[in-house]
Amino acid sequence: MPVVRVRAPKHPAQFDSLVRKVTETASDLLAQSDRVLVVYGKQTASIYYEGSELPPSLPRAS
């Protein structure tokens, strides 16, 4: 299952910024996939989705 990792920026409102970035990325993925799973970690989130390739507009997992 492909995955996209999103990292929080390094400033005080980290969680809000992380959630905003995850929401944008997950919305883009939902346009091309029926299912998306978001797993939050410490200052990161992993977004798992159905499909074999990343849409061209999304970054590769780090």
N, C-alpha and C positions, 0 to 999 in steps of 0.2 A: 504494500500500500504506500503510495507516494506521500511525502511529508514536506511541509514548508515550515521553517522555524522563524519566529519573529522575536527580536530582542527589544527590551525596554531601553529607551534613551537614558543617559546618565544625568538626570536632573530630578529635583524633588517630586514632581508629579509623575513618577515613573509608572505606577499602575494604571492611571488614567490614560496615559499615552500608549501604553502597551495594549490596553483594551481597545482603544481607538484604532490602532494599527491592525490588530487581529480582526476586528469587525470589518474593516475595509478589505483585507485580504480574503477573509472567509466569504464575504459577499461576492467578490470576483470569482472565487472558486465555485460557489453555488450556481453561478451562471452557466457553468459547464459540467457540474457534477450534481448528482441527487443527494449525496450525503457528505457531510463534513463533520469531523470531530475535533474539538479544540481541547488541548490538555495544557493547563497552565503550570509553570514551574516557577522557580525563583528568578525573576527578571527576564523570563523567556516564556514563549508559548509554542507548542507544536501543533500544527494544523494538518490532520490526516484527511485525505479525501480519496474518493474512488477515481480511478483513471490511471493511465500509464505515463502520461506526459504532463509537464507543467504548461499552463498557458503561457505564451510568449511574454506577457506583460508582468509575470511574477518572478521574483528572484529564486534561485536554487536554494535548497536547504543548506544551512551553514553548519 
